[in-house]
């Protein structure tokens, strides 16, 4: 099928097509169509359904640009991927949802359908779990929502925490005060915070206690009222730590728990508190679980390819293990990467 589109405003068209039609090339790769531009007219060539999808994408992006939305190439690519997932979606419901205007007038918005659902879950629930691979924006969006809630006086403080677990290497003895000892574990949270507000203002709020960044162990015994609490790297919590954190919830507070169940750094044989929470709490009113996958990665495109490569490796290992030991004798059940472990059965005690 061949379809033609014309645009009546040259300025937005240049932004839509991109430098040397770079955005059109992105759309071609994402949707599998041919696009040819000439004198402001665009020809779309491809299967009927794909041509209709491409027309919808271009029409919506053009409307967003005319309303003042500055679209980067990554936004165009992400919009194409999002419409491929949900052809009936109105892109404005995602890209026009401004969470925060950070430094240098940089606008933070959801970048896809999964992120939009995650943001809505945070707005509408007291406790939200964001589970998925690195680079899907789980912690970053939670931080943006927390800063916005503080600015709008919906909460009185922000509490950022994560378990102090080393990622596969022993750092040994760390000199200095307690704050200096735990600071390396909390650095990613500081980085996200400083990306969203002026450095001096952020430091001032931290010194005043309005924003608190602390290891998870410091949460024991507290009740957090009027707070927006974020637990990062939750896959590295134990069952006891996760229970302790969730029972800190106070009145007029929100808690967001983020983690990647494929990157657990706990000792071998110790069950992740994030796994257990998903098993126990799914279906409870007021608690929402949002699952991200590799297609929701919003970092460098190579991150998605890295995640896919490791997932493929893990599946191949699991399949090879099953072939070597089809009865599962002596090795326990084989499970897919990221799946919760299956409880072992205990044989009945012999009579007598």
C-alpha positions in Angstrom: 0.0 0.0 0.0 1.1 3.6 -0.7 -0.2 6.6 1.2 0.6 10.3 1.0 0.7 12.9 3.8 1.0 16.7 3.5 1.7 19.2 6.3 0.8 22.8 6.3 3.4 24.2 8.7 7.0 24.0 7.6 8.6 24.6 11.0 7.1 21.6 12.8 7.7 19.4 9.7 11.4 20.0 9.9 11.4 19.0 13.6 9.2 16.0 12.8 11.4 14.7 10.0 14.6 15.4 11.9 18.0 16.5 10.6 18.5 15.0 7.2 15.3 13.0 7.8 16.9 11.2 10.7 13.6 10.7 12.5 12.0 9.2 9.4 14.9 6.6 9.3 14.2 5.8 13.0 10.5 5.2 12.2 11.4 3.0 9.2 13.5 0.8 11.4 10.9 0.6 14.2 7.8 0.0 12.1 9.2 -1.7 8.9 7.9 0.9 6.4 9.4 3.0 3.6 9.2 6.8 4.0 10.1 9.2 1.2 9.8 13.0 1.7 9.7 15.7 -1.0 8.7 19.3 -0.8 6.8 18.8 2.5 5.0 15.8 1.2 5.6 12.4 2.7 5.0 9.0 1.0 4.4 5.9 3.2 4.9 2.5 1.6 4.2 -0.8 3.3 1.5 -3.3 4.5 -1.9 -1.7 5.1 -1.9 -2.1 8.9 1.7 -0.7 9.2 0.9 2.2 6.9 -2.1 3.1 9.0 0.0 2.9 12.2 2.7 5.1 10.6 0.2 7.7 9.6 -1.3 7.7 13.1 2.2 8.1 14.6 3.3 11.0 12.3 -0.1 12.8 12.8 0.2 12.6 16.6 3.9 13.6 16.7 3.2 16.5 14.4 0.4 17.7 16.7 2.6 17.4 19.8 5.4 19.5 18.1 2.9 22.2 17.1 1.9 22.4 20.8 5.5 23.1 21.7 6.7 19.6 22.7 10.4 19.3 21.9 10.9 15.7 20.7 14.3 14.1 20.7 15.2 11.2 18.4 14.8 8.8 21.4 11.3 10.2 21.9 10.4 9.4 18.3 11.8 5.9 18.5 10.0 5.3 21.9 6.7 6.7 20.5 6.9 4.3 17.5 7.6 1.3 19.8 4.7 2.4 22.1 2.1 2.6 19.3 3.3 -0.8 18.0 2.3 -2.2 21.4 -0.9 -0.2 21.7 -2.1 1.1 18.3 -5.2 2.8 19.8 -3.2 4.8 22.3 -3.2 8.6 22.3 0.5 9.6 22.6 -0.5 12.9 24.2 -1.6 11.0 27.3 2.0 10.0 27.8 4.2 12.7 26.4 2.0 15.6 27.7 2.0 14.2 31.2 4.7 16.5 32.8 5.9 15.0 36.1 8.6 17.6 36.8 10.5 20.4 35.1 14.0 19.8 36.2 17.1 22.0 35.9 17.7 23.9 32.7 14.0 23.6 31.9 14.3 19.9 31.1 10.9 18.3 31.3 10.5 14.8 32.8 7.6 12.8 31.4 6.8 9.1 30.9 8.6 7.6 27.9 6.3 4.7 27.2 3.2 2.8 28.1 4.8 0.9 31.0 6.2 4.1 32.5 2.8 5.8 32.1 1.1 2.9 34.0 3.7 3.1 36.7 3.2 6.8 37.2 -0.6 6.4 37.4 -0.1 3.5 39.9 2.0 5.8 42.1 -0.7 8.5 41.9 -3.5 6.1 42.8 -1.9 3.7 45.3 -0.2 4.0 48.7 2.4 1.3 48.0 3.8 0.6 44.5 6.3 -2.0 43.4 8.3 -1.3 40.2 10.0 -4.5 39.1 12.1 -4.9 36.0 15.5 -4.7 34.4 18.0 -1.9 34.7 17.4 1.2 32.6 13.6 1.2 32.6 13.3 4.3 34.8 11.8 2.8 37.9 13.8 4.7 40.4 14.2 7.9 38.3 10.4 8.3 37.8 9.7 7.5 41.5 12.2 10.2 42.4 10.5 12.7 40.0 7.1 11.9 41.6 8.6 12.4 45.1 10.2 15.8 44.3 6.9 16.9 42.7 4.9 15.8 45.7 7.3 17.7 48.0 7.1 20.9 45.8 3.3 20.6 45.8 3.2 20.2 49.6 1.5 16.8 49.3 4.2 15.4 51.7 6.5 17.0 54.2 9.6 15.0 53.4 11.3 12.5 51.1 13.0 9.4 52.4 15.3 7.5 50.1 16.8 4.2 51.2 18.4 1.0 49.9 20.0 -2.0 51.5 23.8 -1.8 51.9 24.7 -4.9 49.9 27.8 -5.1 47.8 27.3 -6.0 44.1 29.3 -9.2 43.9 32.6 -7.8 45.3 33.9 -7.3 48.8 35.0 -3.7 49.6 36.5 -4.6 52.9 36.9 -2.2 55.8 35.7 1.4 54.9 37.3 4.2 57.0 35.4 7.3 58.2 32.2 8.1 60.0 29.0 6.1 59.6 27.7 8.5 56.9 31.0 8.2 55.0 30.8 4.4 55.2 27.3 4.1 53.7 27.6 6.9 51.2 29.0 4.7 48.4 25.9 2.5 48.6 23.5 5.6 48.4 25.4 7.4 45.6 22.9 6.4 42.8 20.1 8.0 44.9 22.0 11.2 45.3 22.8 11.3 41.6 19.1 11.0 40.6 18.2 13.7 43.2 20.8 16.2 41.9 19.6 15.5 38.4 16.2 16.9 39.3 17.0 20.0 41.4 19.7 22.5 41.9 22.6 21.0 43.8 22.8 23.6 46.5 19.0 23.4 47.1 19.2 19.6 47.3 22.1 19.8 49.8 20.1 22.4 51.9 17.1 20.1 52.0 19.2 17.2 53.0 20.8 19.2 55.8 17.4 20.3 57.1 16.2 16.7 57.1 13.4 17.4 54.5 15.2 14.9 52.2 16.7 11.9 54.0 19.0 9.4 52.3 19.8 6.5 54.5 20.6 2.7 54.4 17.6 0.4 55.0 18.9 -0.6 58.4 18.2 2.9 59.7 14.5 2.5 59.1 13.9 0.1 61.9 11.6 1.4 64.7 10.3 4.4 62.8 6.9 5.4 61.6 7.0 7.6 58.5 4.0 10.0 58.3 3.5 12.6 55.6 6.4 11.1 53.7 7.3 9.9 50.2 9.5 6.9 50.7 11.5 5.1 48.0 13.2 1.8 48.6 15.7 1.1 45.8 17.5 -2.2 44.9 14.8 -4.0 46.8 15.8 -7.4 45.3 18.7 -7.3 47.9 16.4 -7.1 50.9 15.8 -10.2 53.1 12.3 -11.3 54.0 12.7 -9.6 57.4 14.0 -6.3 56.0 11.1 -6.1 53.5 8.5 -6.7 56.2 10.3 -4.1 58.4 10.2 -1.5 55.6 6.6 -2.1 54.6 5.4 -1.8 58.2 7.0 1.7 58.5 4.1 3.1 56.4 2.5 6.1 58.1 -0.6 8.3 57.4 -0.6 10.4 54.3 2.5 8.6 53.0 3.5 6.8 49.8 6.0 4.1 49.4 7.6 3.0 46.1 9.7 -0.2 46.1 12.0 -0.7 43.0 14.1 -3.7 42.1 15.4 -6.1 39.5 14.9 -9.7 40.4 17.6 -10.8 37.9 20.4 -9.0 39.8 20.2 -10.3 43.3 23.4 -10.0 45.4 22.3 -11.8 48.5 24.2 -14.9 49.7 23.4 -18.1 47.8 20.3 -19.7 49.2 18.8 -16.6 50.8 15.5 -15.7 49.4 14.9 -12.1 48.2 12.3 -10.1 50.1 11.1 -8.6 46.9 10.2 -12.1 45.6 8.3 -12.9 48.7 6.5 -9.6 48.8 5.2 -10.2 45.2 4.0 -13.7 46.3 2.3 -12.4 49.5 0.9 -9.0 48.6 -0.4 -9.3 45.1 -4.1 -8.5 45.1 -4.2 -6.4 48.3 -6.1 -3.2 47.8 -3.9 -0.1 47.9 -0.8 -2.0 46.7 0.1 -2.1 43.0 2.7 -4.1 41.1 4.2 -2.7 37.9 6.3 -5.1 35.7 8.8 -3.7 33.3 10.6 -5.8 30.6 13.5 -5.3 28.2 11.4 -3.5 25.7 10.8 -0.7 28.3 14.5 0.1 28.6 15.0 3.9 28.1 18.8 4.0 28.4 21.3 3.6 25.6 19.9 1.0 23.0 22.8 -1.3 23.8 21.4 -1.8 27.3 18.3 -3.6 25.9 20.6 -5.9 23.8 22.8 -6.7 26.8 19.7 -7.6 28.9 18.4 -9.9 26.1 21.8 -11.6 25.7 22.0 -12.4 29.4 18.4 -13.6 29.5 19.1 -15.9 26.5 22.2 -17.2 28.3 20.2 -18.0 31.5 17.5 -19.8 29.5 20.0 -21.9 27.7 21.7 -22.9 31.0 18.3 -23.8 32.5 17.5 -25.9 29.4 20.9 -27.6 29.4 20.5 -28.4 33.2 17.1 -29.9 32.6 18.5 -32.2 29.8 21.4 -33.4 32.0 19.1 -34.1 34.9 15.6 -34.6 33.5 14.3 -36.1 36.8 15.7 -33.2 38.8 17.4 -35.6 41.2 19.6 -33.9 43.7 19.4 -30.5 42.1 15.9 -29.2 43.0 13.4 -27.8 40.5 14.6 -25.9 37.4 13.1 -22.5 37.1 13.2 -19.7 34.6 15.5 -16.7 35.3 13.8 -14.2 37.7 11.1 -16.7 38.8 10.7 -17.2 42.6 12.2 -20.4 43.9 9.9 -23.4 44.4 9.6 -24.5 48.1 11.3 -27.8 48.7 9.2 -30.7 50.0 10.2 -32.5 53.1 9.6 -36.3 53.2 7.3 -37.7 55.8 9.0 -39.0 58.9 9.0 -42.8 58.9 6.6 -44.4 61.4 8.1 -46.0 64.5 
